[in-house]
Amino acid sequence: MSGAAGNLKTYEDRIISDKGICGGEPVFKGTRVTLRTVLTSLAAGDSTEEILTDFPSLKPDDVQAAIAFTHADELEGIRQGREDMKNGRVSPARKALEAFRRKRAIPR
């Protein structure tokens, strides 16, 4: 695969979780840099270049893997939500939203 679609699979090769490394928090393979650290930097507006300067053990593909991981996680959440709705299950988040709407009389 190439391009964005290819990146969706590369995160599986670059991001690992091992209880012996950073307490099992997802890290980039061969480093102790956590996925959360990179995602926080991206959310703060840091560029790939800035992240690579701050964490020289990372490669550009690691930053792309972080983005792909987040995208894949979001897609899985959407799929799970659709499956739950189809099977009549309601997620805790959906229950909370519905309760909030009822309390505030917010239209759907």
C-alpha positions, 0 to 999 in steps of 0.5 A: 500500500502507499500513501495514507492508506499504507500509513494505516497499517504501518502504525502496527509495526512502529507502535508497541505496548510492553508492560516492561516499557513505560508501564505498558503505555504505547511507545515507538518501537526501539524508544521510550517515547510514548504515543501520548507524548507525540499526540500531545505535541501534535495537538499543541501544534508542533510540526513533525520537524519540531517533534523530531528535534525534540525526540531524535530517536524518532523517525518521520514515519513514527509521527505518521504512525501516530496520526494513523493510529489515531485515525484507525482508533477513531474508525474503530470507535465509529464501527463499534458505535454502529454495531452497538446501535444495530444490536440495540446496545448503547455505549456509556458515552451515548447514554450520558449524551442522551441523559444530558439532552433529556436534562437540558431538553436539547433537540436531537 
